[in-house]
Amino acid sequence: MDEESEMELLQRYRRDRRILLDYILSGSLIKKVVMPPGAVTLDDVDLDQVSVDHVINCAKKGGMLELSEAIRDYHDHIGLPQMNNTGSVGEFFLVTSPETSGSPPKRAPPPVPEFTSPPVFTPAALVATAPILSPPNDFASSPALSNVSKSESFNSAQVHELTVDDIEDFEDDDDIDEVDSLMISRRTRNDATDLALGLPTFATGITDDDLRETAYEILLACAGASGGLIVPSKEKKKDKRSRLMRKLGRSKTENVMSQSQRAPGLVGLLETLRVQMEISEAMDIRTRQGLLNALAGKVGKRMDALLVPLELLCCISRTEFSDKKAYIRWQKRQLNMLEEGLINHPAFGFGESGRKASELRILLAKIEESESFPSSTGELQRTECLRSLRDIAIPLAERPARGDLTGEVCHWADGYHLNVRLYEKLLLSVFDMLDEGKLTEEVEEILELLKSTWRVLGISETIHYTIYAWVLFRQHVITSDQGVLQHAIEQLNKIPLKEQRGTQERSHLKSLHSKVEGELGPRDMSFLQSFLSPIQKWADKQLGDYHLNFAEGSAKMENIVAVAMVSRRLLLEEPQVAVMQSTSITDRDQIESYISASIKNAFARILQTIDRSDTKHEHPLALLAEETKKLLKKDSTIFMPILCQRHPQATVVSASILHRLYGSKLKPFLDGAEHLTEDVVSVFPAADSLEQYIMELIMSACEGETVEVFCKKLTKYQIESISGTLVLRWVNSQLGRILNWVERAIVQEKWEPISPQQRHGSSIVEVFRIVEETIDQFFALKVPMRISELNSLFRGIDNAFQVYANQVVEKLASKEDLIPPVPILTRYRKEAGIKAFVKKELFDPRLPDERRSTEITVLTTSTLCVQLNTLYYGTSQLNKLEDSIWERWTRKNPHDNLAKKSIYEKSKSFTQKGTFDGSRKDINAAMDRICEFTGTKIIFWDLREPFIENLYKPNVSLSRFEAVIEPLDMELSQLCVIIVEPLRDRIVTSLLQASLDGLLRVLLDGGPSRVFSIGDAKLLEEDLEVLKEFFISGGDGLPRGVVENQVANARHVIKLHGYETRELMEDLKSSSGLGMQGGRSKLGADSRTLIRVLCHRSDPEASQFLKKQYKIPKSAA
């Protein structure tokens, strides 16, 4: 449907509506029709303004119809959707386009308030008192918010129903502009009841509307002083279409076009101001005409020097009003303004004119009283009283003040606080009517024009900037527009400080004060206090919970902080504030108070949310820690950059307060924690994470020594300490379990290889399994831990493996138990060897050892090899286990905190190098013992007969070493089959050592049955070479260097057997003569070795020498 067809339908609807109403009102459906004031017939009534529903309801009831009520009912419901009441449920028709309206709202609608009639659009009353606000030490911790809805916030005392008096002069289209004041703003209005001027109420009860209309009259008078006042012609317009509907349907673009098309110069500007200040054209014309009439005949008199209310009372008659009530109200306003301006709030005291003030009050009362008399009597009394009133009021108003001459200025509206309230109404005209959050295009022209009122109202630059800042700030509170807030800050910054003001202005501002009723009784407030204290109070309240009030963004908060700081700086210069503040509170202290209050409020809201939420799956304290951390992150990223501009340590303050608040909730839980329960495992990590994040914030915000200062102020949660104690209890219980498993595994061990590839016992695998399970459980504990708890675990595991190693060798027989006793040392006797051989059953040295062997349990070689393999597996796996533990510990404790990291690294460098040193040492010692035992067992136990007993018997040539090689090779092969490759050289070296020990036993302690001659030395040397090559095995055995080192001692003994008997005797004498028993001789042997070589020498001379020198007995017969 195009625009033309829409217009045709609208015209048809209006025409049909008028026909219907005319039919109802003209017929007999309604008993009586009461015309509205100023109307004689139905032709004088605009039927477009009459509510059809109201008329139909009256027809149904058969009652009397008051058209004024029908008109009011029409305007009351003009902003509501059209209803269809034909059904059981009301239906309404949407005016919006669903295609362009977006998705429907997802939140629940607010409760519907009780309906009250729409208010006449006037700024909210500024009558509330606002005592000076001292910087708060703390804000309420409760996060409770006002539940007052936006619709309820405007139900103040200033909101009144629209009456017939408000809809006056509907006989023509010019007067219908009176309804413009009903236009509803297209911007959602916020509640500004908390923002009220700190000024007392007026004794006469004048309203905001009275102030606004009087302010406009003053503006016209001041404009008239410059010759810009003309009276527009009053032309009857034929089109009676509602201007109200036209305005409400007008777009912003059309508004801009209409503004650009206004009349040029002062005339157009005044017309704009009239519309902005919601003054009807009728009232505007009356006022202009009245001022011009008042100036007639007063040669040389400026219009702004007139006593405007008095002149208007004298020049405007009752006949210019179509409604008597409107006239009475207008007259009452003028009389109230005279009383407030000349008596209640004069620019200066009465002095000798005090008696005239009483007379003036009487005259004002009589003028008001005259309206109750008959017209002739009342008019006569009114005229006489006005004449008397002029005689008294003009001298009072024209008294010189502030250096002006008599008659130069009329002091009737410049008394404080009437003047600032009037000027406030003038400044409100700078806002666009269609968008209250925007300044009108003519703002600069309007402000320049308003300067013409400064002389009449006694306004200075400081007063102007202060009131303008107040007006802008209050408008921001109502509309939430950031541009208006920026303008308000600019005006606040323009307010000069005390030292920047002139002497006269300082004196003038000092005289501006008023008594205001506060919570603690009446108090005296200066001008700046009255206007700036509410601003500061409102800003302080917002910043006292900035987490809630500025959750959507930080730009507004930055501006509000600027407002609070600037207003605070200006207020601190006021003497009353200086007296009230016993201690000096700096800007930093104020910022801290904001942080403290807002943090407490936000924390309290978190507590309430957690109390109401389902916390079955997570402990409330853990959830609280997570939410607190989120709050701190938001605080540090969004709000702290703003507050840090005025308090560099704001982040530290915020973090410290949250640390303390959470700590107070955590402490009872910490005091009651005794074991690692599920709650402890849930709460401790979350609390520790929060504390670590707080410490990181503090460290990032501070530098150098200040970090330590702030950290010392914090009462740490000591979670690591408490958690460490609990973890140690758990570790100790687990370590006891490990030791039980170790003992059990050893008892059940059979020392058989698990498989050909895994040639170790199963017990070590079981021990490692239980140890790894314990380690997994340890790292599964999400509670905070220190390095001491890890060290305790290390020590426990280390001890478990030490116990295991000791258990393995505990039942191992001693090496000495395997070696037969050394025969008694005897010197050579001819045929002693044969005799001894014949009677060996009587003197066999093995007899004592055979008796003892029944008491010794000797393990098999394969068992010993499995034990060696098992111990080697243990020590090799220890390295992997140790690396794994440290790696998991590093992941568990990344130690981002630099201070803590340094401590950790020192601890790690001290402990990590030797965490399992004890077990490694014991395992290696056990392995050495088993290797030594195995070699000794093979030579002195398994090969005792061919090696120890029969080698070189009866002489060397008849019993060579080749006879021992074959059984020795068998034993060596058995070793190499079972032993793991890394241990092969180690066990073979032990066998080599045992073989050489056996050879030396035969050569030096072989008993009386073994004798050697000088010629045997060569044979013995050959046998030693055979033994050496056997273990070298052509390069497949032990390294040649190792074998050479091992056989060096045996080679030297064999070399001694090749020396002449006399050489040996001389060498023994020389060593004995020098008192070097046991020392080295020239031949490189000790005396013990030399004696034994001589004892086994088949030489009578050697035997005689030993008998003489050492009393060694002969071999037994």
Disulfide bonds with the S-S distance in Angstrom:
none
